[in-house]
Amino acid sequence: MPTDEQLAVDLIGRVAHGRAATSMRALPFLAPARHIVADGRVLLRLHGGCGHHLARTGGVVAYGADNLGRARPGESLWSAQIVGHCTVVEPTPAQLGRFGPGPRLVDGEPFDPVHLAIEPRFATVHTTDGALERRFQHML
């Protein structure tokens, strides 16, 4: 059976966007991000023009994603969150390709991509209808 961290990263990898949370000026702060999963880490692409990445770099960050607005009829809902140390990274050309094209503008400014990596140290996963539990039941 996978660890909570592995399961959370697997679920996060199923969607393209999530939310990064940290504190900024001693207040909680949440920002949307594009992400990919690579080598067990979650790589984020944020707009550098807002400076939000500065509050995350070198610190502990929470990152969450879900299928709450995307689940098909009959599909169970899930929400996953990882918490870990965040660093600035330079993605490989292959990883950049997986991110796909960025937006042209963010808040009226030209998009300036910044890439961060989160190494998961703690995770939580919430599901409806016991779907994930049934998926891994045969492994017990």
Sequence and secondary structure as in RCSB ss.txt:
>XXXX:A:sequence
MPTDEQLAVDLIGRVAHGRAATSMRALPFLAPARHIVADGRVLLRLHGGCGHHLARTGGVVAYGADNLGRARPGE
SLWSAQIVGHCTVVEPTPAQLGRFGPGPRLVDGEPFDPVHLAIEPRFATVHTTDGALERRFQHML
>XXXX:A:secstr
   HHHHHHHHHTTSSEEEEEEEETTEEEEEEEEEEEETTEEEEEEEGGG HHHHHTTSEEEEEEE TTT  TT 
  EEEEEEEEEEE    HHHHHHH    SEETTEE  EEEEEEEEEEEEEEESTTHHHHHHHTT 
